[in-house]
């Protein structure tokens, strides 16, 4: 049963520790730069780096092939969060792009970019045989247009 296979087996020797070390080094440089500019923001930056590193490790262990099985749900969620900005978005610097979560603000278009890349990668893989047909191009254009209109 394919649905129950949530992840593939990883071996510790296959994990790219040099990538984590590189990201950590760049993040430490970023923390130092932020601290030298405005020391009050340094603790917030450290918190963000720690959360980001944890999220990076967790996401790196997820089997993306399994995730792509739900590509229509990914698309629907991306459109939903973009539409949510129209309903509960807050205005910052003259533009309504953010959702206030109470403890922080969240910009759905940033997450939607990643989700839409995943969706369209799977969509194009599904339609590689009929990619040049008019109906497929129209589907692609409409599916691209919906999030673009919501972002605009």
Buried (B, 14 or more C-beta within 10 A) or exposed (E): EEEEEEEEEEEEEEEEEEEBEEBEEEBEEEBEEBBEEEEEEBEEBBEBBEEEBEEBEEEEEEBEEBBBEBBEEBBEBBBEBBBBBEEEBEEEEEEEBBBEEEEEEBBBBEBBEEBBEBBBEBBEEEBEEEEEEEEBEEEBEEBEEBBEEBEE
